[in-house]
């Protein structure tokens, strides 16, 4: 049984550890720095669980305990392998090469969608806790799929708790046709994307690592862009820019000033819930100090 459920997966956090296995962290609330291991940060107890208030004899204390956590775990080995592949291929000698295959590109979009929907900072915007009577009727239609074939609908009243648990899984799972992760991934695949490699500086990340917004530098009428630091040395940007079609799925080398702009974007966007982190204490402190935000 997993109690500490990570909203930023540990495989991603491990990519930002130093040689001793620690992440350099800045707490934006308490304005202090500390070091943490991946297992000790970016988690909330029973985050994806639904307390069983009215069906104790059916499920126990929680409805389908760890069902969503296990769903994430099944995918995380593939996501971790993908990040490893990106690191291997994103070398200066591969400037003119395509980085990912079509199948790997699909998985990258799936990973980014997963990082977005599983984060509690985004729960309100995706309607995680919005349950009403019409929602109950909709949930009833796919209960078997959500709960591994269990015929809940035929044998039990659909309580608010069962409805809430099913609603969470429907929103968070990419195994449900038309689910939110699948919709996000499809939108990403319609955008151009490039990988960016840092030379001497590093990329920062945070406890809500995917930044989605509007970029005035986009040449498209739809100025949506999506940014993610994949590792301290590699990031990816989805959007439509003057160079993006030519550099789609290719590597772009950034100088220090350009990396500073990306890190300032992360800090000033206030996309973080509480923590900004990096693989290096000194670099983290320098970027936080230069931002004049704290």
Secondary structure, DSSP 8 states (H G I E B T S, - for coil): ---EEESS-HHHHHTT--TTS-EEEEETTTTEEEEE-GGGSSEEETTT--B-SS-HHHH-SBTTTTHHHHHHHHHHHHHHHHHHHHHHH-SGGGTTS--S-HHHHHHHHHHHHHHHHT-GGGTTTTTTT---HHHHHHHHHTHHHHTTT--HHHHS---HHHHHHHHHHHHH-SSSTT-HHHHHHHHHHTS-EEEEEESSS---EETT--EEEE-TT-SSSS-EEEEEE-SSSEEEEES--TTTTTTTT-EEEE-HHHHHHHHHHHHHTT--SSEEEES-HHHHHHHHHHHT--
